[in-house]
Amino acid sequence: MAHKHLRLEREAPSTERHPRRHPGVHPPADPRAHGTALAGRLSQARQRATEEDVGGFDDRTLLKIRLRAGDKNVPTFNAIPGVEIVSQEDESIVLAFATDEGLSEFESRLTTLARDGTVTRKELLYVIEDFDHWTPDDRTGAALLEQGLPATLTFVLDVELWPQERQDKRQAMLDAFLDWLCAQGIERLDDVRQPSLVMVRVRCNRSQSEQILRHRDVRTVDLPPRLGVTVQLLHTDINQFPLIDPPSDDAPAIGVLDSGLTRGHPLLGAAVGDAQGYLTPHRRADDTTPHWHGTFVSGLALYGDVQSHIQQGQFVPQLRLFSGKVFEDGGQDQTEFVEKAVEEAVHDLHAQYGCRVFNLSYGDLNKVYDGRHVRGLAYTLDRLTRELGILFVVPTGNLSPSQLPADTRTHYPDYMLEDDARLLDPATSLNALTVGGLSQNEATRNAQRYPFTIEDHVLARTGQPFPLTRSGPSINGAIKPDLVAPAGNIARRRTGGGTDHTGLGVVSLNGGFVSGTAFKEDIGTSYAAPQVAHKAARLLAEIPDASPNLLRALIGVHARWPQPSETLLNSGNRTEARDKLLRLVGYGCVDDAALYRSLDHSVTLLAEERIDNDRHHFFELPLPDCFWAGCRRTREVAVALAYSPVVRTTRLDYRRTKLWFHLVTAESLEVVTQAYRRNREKGMGERNTSRWLCNDIRKNGTLQVSRWSFKQTLNNNHKVFIVVTRQDNSWSDGRDEDESYALAVVLNDREEGSAQLYVQVRAALQARVQLRARARV
């Protein structure tokens, strides 16, 4: 029997967390020699910047400061008057703007250090290894470095400027740069102005691009996004299905940000609330042109598993569908930033129609994650998630079939773990759900036609990673993808070489149905993402007030590694196998058997709270006697935590706030709170017996999931607690702002056929409410 999920209340105590002290800075072996060398390097860097850099919205010098190995925290260089930190580009490189007075102060302190061996605020100088300036090579983006400038006379480039924290400086920098472009005869096509992201898309020639690469205010220069879509037809008669009825007016809304959709498709039209275009000059979606990609994605977002609906012979939309066109089908000749179109579309569809779940099946082949900063579209999604309280679902992006090694079957799946197979922007977004691909089918159309011959070799088996899916992690080792869903498969042809995916793909709706068939087949993680977005939006029908954090936590806590993927990647080394699984399938595939409603033997508990900095929150799990009673069997507790912190693109530690959780066992709440008041290291550690993922592995992301198995009752009648902790980053602005988070906990007793766990847990929670009410009287 299905039941509504239950709410879990936090216990009253909220203890303070005692931060660890910074170990301090070790002095160099010879402080005088260190000062002398640095003074020389500063003079050279200053001279080179003066001679080589052009432009700038003010007259400050841009310095590249290299830190000593091991000193990852950015020192407070702004304690030196006239020096302002701009960005930390990797663990050892900090960029700073310095006035003439600031440079003179640097030189004076270094002179004193060289002469006396000591100086005021000497720790600022001790951590510096070298001074330099930001060169054209430093400004060259990964795609531009790999592919070089286009061979055409003029071409389009994306220019990112240094993000200024103050809005007036940010505007002054952009205005000055646009004036400089005009003076150079460089055409501005579009720009993006966000708190931690300023970009300008330009059309220029080779000589002009060389000038851009020398501009002081330019952070990076790269090629614009590159997309690719391939489609194969499926022949299915649309007339065999009855006309669909429109969903109810209060059905959850899902927004699809894509290439538009063919609104007249018989299986879409009645469910489409609105379809708008957000690209100039076409501000309304064009219903006359087949929108292949957007219609395909929209079918999956609306129905989830389209193939099962075809087999059942019925389509009943449970969601209201809204479309925002934010990129073209092939991405060619798009002069506007997708970041800008996405922001406008999200604000519009959220305000007008209440869309709170958005699917964005987009991946920029020219922005393969380099392991450093999250920026561009990923940053935009992270910011909008927090500002508007919405959920984005995005794909990992796909490898091109041309990237497959010659002997693919031998190297599968290891080639997907190489550096060039890492995530595409915006898959690195921490606050979005990132979805990778699983293989679902194993027989090509050719193999189905000739079942007694062996013509094709599929690369993956059902439940194994899709052969073109990309791998994580995201920044600071955050687990990405979060989840996986069916994305198709690839086969190598026995004769003639090449690949085939007909018969192996995901099935959805055909944007060109008027001149073709109603359904199509295609492969790619673009089609895995909307299947998860569909589940997230459907959750809103059961929990209308759910935050995006709660949606993520619910979906994460109900995910599991597919067994075929575990078998494939089980190399014998458990740590290595675990790392590969996390990089390719994240937390796994969503099992929706108990996702929307709890079952008698599988109970989901929900909590949404706000926590101050350096505090602990405590939750006692309501585990009834029936959970522990009986024979030796597996009982399970799964926990997921999700939050959406403020982010900043100029720091390697991208999150302003860090939250994490521990699951601990103890005889009472008082014992737990006392232990955490003394700090966890001196109290109790997380339970590690039969634990799936430890805190060090999961805590780097903003969705954190783990599970614990219990074979027998706990010793000494201990109870089970979850402890949530908050710690702000060193770059936090110090604002005393509560951080919202959500917990989802699943109690499973699958092996007890007659389990009435739900009834017992509900009774335990009701008893707590009554006890607390009496305590307040």
ZAMARGU-4260 file (C-alpha; in steps of 0.2 Angstrom, whole numbers, plus 5000, padded with zeros to 4 digits):
<rodrens>
0) 5000/5000/5000 | 5006/5018/4996 | 5007/5031/5009 | 5012/5050/5010 | 5030/5053/5015
5) 5032/5058/5033 | 5040/5073/5041 | 5055/5072/5052 | 5057/5086/5065 | 5074/5092/5071
10) 5078/5089/5090 | 5079/5105/5100 | 5097/5106/5104 | 5108/5116/5091 | 5126/5116/5097
15) 5141/5127/5092 | 5154/5120/5081 | 5172/5125/5086 | 5182/5129/5070 | 5200/5122/5068
20) 5214/5134/5069 | 5224/5138/5054 | 5242/5130/5057 | 5250/5146/5052 | 5263/5150/5039
25) 5281/5143/5039 | 5295/5155/5036 | 5307/5152/5021 | 5324/5145/5026 | 5332/5162/5022
30) 5320/5176/5023 | 5333/5189/5017 | 5337/5179/5001 | 5318/5176/4999 | 5315/5195/5000
35) 5329/5199/4988 | 5323/5187/4975 | 5304/5192/4976 | 5309/5210/4974 | 5318/5206/4958
40) 5303/5196/4951 | 5291/5210/4956 | 5300/5223/4946 | 5301/5211/4931 | 5283/5207/4932
45) 5278/5226/4934 | 5289/5230/4918 | 5282/5216/4908 | 5264/5221/4912 | 5267/5239/4907
50) 5275/5234/4891 | 5263/5220/4885 | 5246/5223/4893 | 5233/5235/4884 | 5217/5243/4889
55) 5210/5242/4907 | 5195/5252/4915 | 5208/5260/4927 | 5226/5262/4928 | 5230/5248/4940
60) 5243/5234/4936 | 5237/5216/4935 | 5249/5204/4945 | 5250/5186/4944 | 5256/5179/4962
65) 5262/5162/4963 | 5260/5154/4980 | 5271/5141/4988 | 5266/5123/4986 | 5255/5118/5000
70) 5248/5136/5004 | 5231/5134/4997 | 5222/5147/5006 | 5222/5165/4998 | 5231/5176/5010
75) 5223/5193/5014 | 5234/5203/5002 | 5221/5217/5002 | 5228/5221/5019 | 5242/5230/5009
80) 5234/5247/5004 | 5230/5248/4985 | 5230/5229/4982 | 5214/5220/4978 | 5212/5201/4975
85) 5203/5197/4958 | 5203/5178/4958 | 5212/5162/4963 | 5215/5153/4946 | 5222/5137/4954
90) 5229/5131/4970 | 5245/5141/4968 | 5240/5156/4957 | 5231/5172/4963 | 5227/5187/4952
95) 5227/5204/4960 | 5225/5222/4954 | 5238/5234/4962 | 5239/5253/4961 | 5256/5262/4960
100) 5255/5265/4978 | 5251/5246/4982 | 5266/5241/4971 | 5277/5253/4980 | 5271/5246/4997
105) 5275/5229/4991 | 5292/5234/4985 | 5296/5243/5002 | 5291/5228/5012 | 5302/5216/5001
110) 5316/5228/5003 | 5314/5228/5022 | 5313/5209/5022 | 5329/5208/5011 | 5338/5220/5023
115) 5332/5214/5040 | 5325/5197/5038 | 5308/5202/5045 | 5294/5215/5041 | 5277/5219/5047
120) 5264/5206/5040 | 5278/5195/5035 | 5267/5180/5033 | 5260/5189/5017 | 5277/5188/5009
125) 5282/5171/5015 | 5268/5162/5006 | 5273/5170/4989 | 5285/5160/4978 | 5285/5171/4962
130) 5277/5187/4954 | 5272/5187/4935 | 5259/5194/4924 | 5244/5187/4915 | 5250/5182/4898
135) 5240/5179/4881 | 5244/5160/4884 | 5236/5161/4901 | 5220/5169/4893 | 5219/5156/4880
140) 5204/5144/4883 | 5205/5126/4882 | 5195/5124/4866 | 5205/5138/4857 | 5221/5130/4863
145) 5216/5114/4856 | 5208/5119/4840 | 5217/5136/4836 | 5208/5151/4828 | 5196/5147/4814
150) 5203/5148/4797 | 5190/5161/4791 | 5193/5179/4788 | 5183/5184/4803 | 5176/5173/4817
155) 5167/5173/4834 | 5175/5172/4851 | 5169/5172/4869 | 5178/5184/4880 | 5177/5183/4899
160) 5182/5198/4909 | 5188/5198/4927 | 5173/5197/4938 | 5172/5212/4950 | 5163/5210/4966
165) 5157/5228/4967 | 5143/5232/4954 | 5149/5249/4950 | 5167/5243/4946 | 5159/5228/4936
170) 5149/5241/4925 | 5164/5252/4923 | 5175/5238/4917 | 5162/5232/4905 | 5158/5249/4898
175) 5177/5253/4896 | 5180/5236/4887 | 5165/5239/4875 | 5172/5256/4871 | 5189/5248/4868
180) 5181/5236/4856 | 5173/5250/4846 | 5189/5259/4845 | 5198/5243/4838 | 5184/5240/4825
185) 5179/5224/4834 | 5160/5219/4833 | 5151/5216/4849 | 5138/5203/4847 | 5131/5200/4865
190) 5136/5201/4883 | 5132/5194/4900 | 5132/5204/4916 | 5131/5193/4932 | 5138/5196/4949
195) 5152/5183/4946 | 5152/5181/4927 | 5155/5195/4914 | 5156/5189/4896 | 5156/5197/4879
200) 5154/5188/4862 | 5163/5197/4848 | 5167/5195/4830 | 5185/5199/4825 | 5199/5195/4814
205) 5216/5187/4818 | 5225/5203/4822 | 5211/5209/4833 | 5210/5193/4843 | 5229/5195/4847
210) 5225/5212/4854 | 5210/5205/4865 | 5222/5191/4872 | 5233/5206/4878 | 5219/5216/4886
215) 5222/5218/4905 | 5204/5215/4910 | 5202/5199/4900 | 5202/5183/4910 | 5200/5170/4896
220) 5196/5170/4877 | 5188/5154/4870 | 5178/5148/4855 | 5159/5149/4857 | 5148/5134/4861
225) 5148/5119/4849 | 5133/5107/4848 | 5128/5092/4838 | 5112/5083/4836 | 5109/5067/4826
230) 5092/5059/4824 | 5085/5042/4817 | 5067/5039/4813 | 5055/5027/4821 | 5040/5021/4811
235) 5025/5021/4823 | 5007/5025/4818 | 5001/5040/4828 | 4983/5036/4824 | 4983/5021/4835
240) 4983/5032/4851 | 4968/5042/4857 | 4969/5061/4858 | 4977/5066/4874 | 4967/5076/4887
245) 4975/5092/4894 | 4982/5090/4912 | 4973/5098/4926 | 4976/5116/4930 | 4985/5112/4946
250) 4996/5099/4938 | 5015/5103/4941 | 5023/5114/4928 | 5040/5108/4919 | 5050/5120/4909
255) 5060/5114/4894 | 5074/5126/4889 | 5080/5119/4872 | 5078/5123/4854 | 5060/5125/4854
260) 5046/5112/4851 | 5034/5108/4837 | 5018/5113/4847 | 5006/5104/4835 | 5012/5087/4839
265) 4997/5077/4843 | 5005/5070/4859 | 5011/5087/4865 | 4999/5101/4860 | 4986/5099/4874
270) 4999/5099/4887 | 5009/5114/4881 | 5004/5129/4892 | 5016/5141/4882 | 5031/5140/4870
275) 5041/5156/4869 | 5058/5160/4860 | 5071/5170/4869 | 5083/5172/4855 | 5083/5189/4845
280) 5075/5192/4833 | 5063/5178/4835 | 5055/5182/4852 | 5041/5169/4849 | 5044/5151/4846
285) 5042/5146/4828 | 5029/5133/4826 | 5032/5131/4807 | 5049/5124/4808 | 5052/5106/4815
290) 5061/5107/4831 | 5070/5090/4832 | 5079/5091/4848 | 5067/5102/4858 | 5052/5091/4853
295) 5062/5075/4857 | 5067/5082/4874 | 5050/5088/4878 | 5042/5071/4875 | 5053/5064/4888
300) 5051/5078/4900 | 5032/5076/4899 | 5030/5057/4899 | 5046/5050/4906 | 5047/5033/4897
305) 5039/5036/4880 | 5043/5019/4874 | 5033/5011/4889 | 5018/5023/4884 | 5019/5017/4866
310) 5018/4999/4872 | 5004/5002/4884 | 4995/5011/4870 | 4990/5027/4880 | 4998/5044/4884
315) 4991/5053/4899 | 5000/5069/4903 | 5002/5073/4922 | 5012/5089/4920 | 5010/5106/4911
320) 5023/5109/4899 | 5032/5125/4895 | 5045/5128/4882 | 5058/5141/4881 | 5069/5142/4865
325) 5087/5147/4871 | 5098/5139/4857 | 5096/5133/4839 | 5095/5115/4835 | 5113/5114/4829
330) 5120/5129/4838 | 5127/5137/4822 | 5128/5155/4820 | 5120/5159/4837 | 5127/5177/4841
335) 5119/5178/4858 | 5125/5170/4874 | 5114/5155/4880 | 5117/5161/4898 | 5108/5177/4894
340) 5093/5168/4885 | 5092/5155/4899 | 5091/5168/4913 | 5077/5178/4904 | 5068/5162/4900
345) 5069/5155/4918 | 5063/5172/4926 | 5049/5173/4913 | 5042/5155/4915 | 5044/5155/4933
350) 5035/5171/4936 | 5021/5169/4923 | 5018/5150/4926 | 5026/5145/4942 | 5039/5133/4933
355) 5050/5126/4947 | 5058/5112/4937 | 5068/5116/4922 | 5077/5104/4910 | 5091/5110/4900
360) 5098/5097/4888 | 5114/5107/4883 | 5132/5103/4883 | 5146/5114/4876 | 5159/5103/4867
365) 5171/5118/4868 | 5170/5119/4887 | 5177/5102/4893 | 5179/5104/4912 | 5198/5107/4916
370) 5196/5103/4935 | 5198/5121/4940 | 5184/5134/4940 | 5165/5132/4938 | 5160/5146/4927
375) 5149/5151/4912 | 5132/5142/4911 | 5135/5131/4926 | 5138/5146/4937 | 5122/5154/4930
380) 5112/5139/4935 | 5119/5138/4952 | 5115/5157/4955 | 5097/5155/4948 | 5094/5140/4958
385) 5097/5149/4975 | 5089/5166/4969 | 5073/5159/4963 | 5071/5142/4972 | 5071/5131/4956
390) 5078/5115/4951 | 5088/5113/4935 | 5092/5096/4927 | 5106/5095/4915 | 5116/5081/4905
395) 5134/5077/4907 | 5137/5079/4889 | 5142/5067/4876 | 5158/5061/4868 | 5159/5061/4849
400) 5159/5044/4841 | 5175/5050/4833 | 5183/5051/4850 | 5181/5032/4852 | 5197/5022/4852
405) 5200/5010/4838 | 5198/4995/4849 | 5183/5002/4858 | 5177/4985/4865 | 5194/4982/4874
410) 5195/5000/4881 | 5177/5002/4886 | 5173/5010/4899 | 5191/5016/4903 | 5192/5029/4889
415) 5177/5038/4897 | 5188/5042/4912 | 5201/5051/4902 | 5204/5070/4904 | 5196/5074/4887
420) 5180/5064/4892 | 5176/5075/4907 | 5160/5085/4910 | 5154/5098/4898 | 5147/5115/4904
425) 5135/5116/4912 | 5136/5098/4919 | 5148/5105/4933 | 5134/5115/4941 | 5134/5110/4959
430) 5116/5115/4963 | 5108/5106/4947 | 5105/5088/4945 | 5118/5082/4933 | 5113/5066/4923
435) 5124/5053/4914 | 5119/5040/4902 | 5115/5021/4905 | 5113/5009/4891 | 5096/5000/4889
440) 5096/4990/4872 | 5108/4977/4865 | 5101/4973/4848 | 5103/4985/4833 | 5090/4986/4820
445) 5101/4975/4809 | 5103/4962/4822 | 5084/4962/4825 | 5082/4959/4806 | 5094/4945/4805
450) 5094/4937/4822 | 5104/4922/4817 | 5119/4932/4811 | 5132/4942/4820 | 5134/4958/4811
455) 5136/4971/4825 | 5145/4971/4842 | 5136/4982/4855 | 5149/4991/4867 | 5138/4990/4883
460) 5126/4979/4891 | 5109/4984/4898 | 5113/4994/4914 | 5131/4998/4910 | 5137/5016/4906
465) 5131/5023/4890 | 5147/5022/4879 | 5147/5041/4875 | 5143/5047/4892 | 5156/5059/4900
470) 5163/5057/4918 | 5165/5068/4933 | 5169/5074/4946 | 5166/5092/4947 | 5175/5106/4957
475) 5184/5100/4972 | 5180/5082/4968 | 5161/5084/4970 | 5152/5069/4964 | 5145/5071/4947
480) 5135/5065/4938 | 5122/5064/4952 | 5112/5051/4943 | 5110/5041/4927 | 5096/5037/4916
485) 5094/5028/4899 | 5103/5036/4885 | 5105/5023/4872 | 5120/5012/4866 | 5132/5010/4852
490) 5137/4996/4841 | 5153/4993/4831 | 5149/4986/4814 | 5158/4969/4810 | 5161/4974/4792
495) 5166/4991/4785 | 5170/4999/4802 | 5160/5013/4809 | 5146/5013/4822 | 5128/5011/4822
500) 5114/5015/4835 | 5098/5011/4826 | 5088/5001/4837 | 5098/5005/4852 | 5092/5023/4856
505) 5079/5031/4867 | 5062/5034/4860 | 5053/5050/4860 | 5042/5062/4849 | 5047/5068/4832
510) 5047/5086/4829 | 5045/5083/4810 | 5030/5072/4812 | 5020/5081/4798 | 5032/5075/4785
515) 5038/5059/4794 | 5033/5048/4809 | 5026/5053/4826 | 5041/5045/4835 | 5060/5045/4833
520) 5075/5037/4841 | 5091/5044/4846 | 5105/5042/4858 | 5113/5054/4870 | 5114/5060/4888
525) 5102/5075/4882 | 5089/5062/4883 | 5094/5055/4900 | 5091/5072/4909 | 5073/5075/4904
530) 5068/5057/4911 | 5075/5063/4928 | 5067/5080/4926 | 5050/5072/4924 | 5052/5062/4940
535) 5057/5078/4949 | 5042/5088/4943 | 5030/5073/4947 | 5036/5074/4965 | 5028/5091/4966
540) 5011/5083/4964 | 5014/5074/4980 | 5023/5087/4989 | 5018/5104/4982 | 5028/5114/4994
545) 5045/5105/4991 | 5060/5115/4989 | 5073/5111/4975 | 5084/5105/4989 | 5070/5093/4995
550) 5067/5087/4977 | 5086/5083/4975 | 5087/5074/4991 | 5072/5064/4988 | 5079/5058/4971
555) 5096/5055/4977 | 5091/5045/4992 | 5081/5033/4980 | 5095/5031/4968 | 5106/5015/4967
560) 5121/5009/4957 | 5114/4998/4943 | 5121/4980/4946 | 5128/4978/4928 | 5138/4994/4931
565) 5145/4987/4948 | 5149/4971/4940 | 5158/4979/4925 | 5168/4991/4936 | 5173/4979/4949
570) 5191/4978/4946 | 5195/4969/4962 | 5201/4985/4970 | 5186/4991/4980 | 5192/5009/4981
575) 5196/5010/4962 | 5180/5002/4958 | 5170/5014/4969 | 5179/5029/4961 | 5175/5024/4944
580) 5157/5021/4948 | 5155/5038/4956 | 5163/5046/4941 | 5152/5037/4928 | 5136/5034/4937
585) 5136/5045/4952 | 5124/5039/4965 | 5115/5028/4952 | 5099/5026/4944 | 5082/5032/4952
590) 5071/5018/4958 | 5054/5026/4958 | 5045/5011/4967 | 5044/5021/4983 | 5049/5038/4976
595) 5033/5047/4976 | 5025/5038/4990 | 5031/5027/5005 | 5027/5008/5005 | 5023/4997/5020
600) 5041/4991/5021 | 5050/5007/5014 | 5047/5023/5023 | 5053/5040/5017 | 5056/5054/5030
605) 5057/5072/5025 | 5065/5088/5034 | 5068/5105/5028 | 5078/5117/5040 | 5089/5132/5041
610) 5106/5132/5050 | 5118/5145/5056 | 5136/5145/5053 | 5147/5134/5064 | 5132/5125/5071
615) 5126/5107/5073 | 5108/5101/5070 | 5102/5084/5077 | 5089/5072/5071 | 5084/5056/5080
620) 5077/5043/5068 | 5061/5035/5073 | 5066/5017/5072 | 5052/5006/5080 | 5055/4989/5088
625) 5048/4980/5073 | 5063/4987/5063 | 5075/4977/5074 | 5065/4962/5079 | 5065/4945/5071
630) 5078/4935/5062 | 5095/4941/5056 | 5091/4950/5040 | 5096/4966/5031 | 5088/4982/5036
635) 5094/4998/5028 | 5094/5017/5032 | 5098/5029/5017 | 5101/5047/5020 | 5102/5062/5008
640) 5107/5080/5011 | 5105/5094/4999 | 5108/5113/4999 | 5111/5127/4987 | 5125/5138/4993
645) 5131/5155/4987 | 5145/5152/4974 | 5159/5163/4967 | 5169/5159/4951 | 5185/5168/4957
650) 5189/5155/4971 | 5194/5137/4969 | 5183/5134/4984 | 5167/5138/4974 | 5155/5137/4989
655) 5153/5150/5002 | 5145/5138/5014 | 5148/5119/5017 | 5136/5108/5025 | 5138/5089/5028
660) 5130/5076/5039 | 5135/5061/5050 | 5125/5046/5055 | 5130/5041/5073 | 5123/5028/5085
665) 5122/5032/5104 | 5112/5028/5119 | 5104/5046/5120 | 5103/5063/5112 | 5112/5070/5127
670) 5127/5059/5123 | 5127/5065/5105 | 5126/5083/5108 | 5139/5083/5122 | 5151/5074/5110
675) 5148/5087/5096 | 5150/5101/5108 | 5167/5095/5112 | 5170/5092/5093 | 5168/5076/5083
680) 5186/5071/5084 | 5185/5070/5103 | 5168/5063/5104 | 5161/5050/5092 | 5164/5047/5074
685) 5152/5042/5060 | 5146/5024/5060 | 5157/5015/5047 | 5150/4997/5049 | 5141/4992/5032
690) 5142/5010/5026 | 5141/5014/5008 | 5150/5031/5006 | 5160/5040/5019 | 5158/5058/5023
695) 5175/5063/5015 | 5169/5056/4998 | 5152/5064/4998 | 5154/5080/5007 | 5162/5090/4992
700) 5145/5091/4983 | 5129/5100/4987 | 5119/5083/4986 | 5126/5070/4998 | 5120/5052/4999
705) 5125/5037/5009 | 5117/5021/5016 | 5120/5010/5030 | 5115/4991/5032 | 5110/4983/5048
710) 5110/4964/5050 | 5105/4964/5069 | 5100/4975/5083 | 5112/4989/5089 | 5122/4985/5105
715) 5116/4992/5121 | 5099/4997/5113 | 5108/5012/5105 | 5098/5024/5095 | 5102/5031/5077
720) 5105/5050/5075 | 5109/5061/5060 | 5120/5076/5063 | 5120/5091/5051 | 5135/5103/5052
725) 5138/5120/5044 | 5155/5128/5041 | 5157/5144/5030 | 5172/5146/5019 | 5186/5158/5022
730) 5181/5170/5009 | 5163/5172/5016 | 5158/5190/5018 | 5153/5186/5036 | 5134/5189/5034
735) 5124/5180/5047 | 5112/5172/5035 | 5104/5155/5039 | 5107/5142/5026 | 5092/5131/5020
740) 5094/5113/5018 | 5084/5097/5015 | 5086/5079/5022 | 5078/5064/5015 | 5079/5048/5025
745) 5073/5031/5019 | 5070/5016/5031 | 5069/5000/5022 | 5065/4982/5028 | 5063/4974/5012
750) 5066/4956/5018 | 5052/4956/5030 | 5037/4951/5019 | 5024/4956/5032 | 5032/4972/5038
755) 5021/4986/5044 | 5035/4998/5046 | 5026/5013/5040 | 5012/5011/5053 | 5025/5009/5067
760) 5036/5024/5061 | 5020/5035/5060 | 5015/5030/5077 | 5032/5034/5084 | 5032/5051/5076
765) 5015/5055/5083 | 5020/5050/5100 | 5035/5062/5099 | 5023/5076/5094 | 5012/5073/5109
770) 5027/5072/5121 | 5034/5088/5115 | 5017/5096/5117 | 5016/5091/5135 | 5034/5097/5138
775) 5029/5114/5132 | 5014/5116/5144
</rodrens>
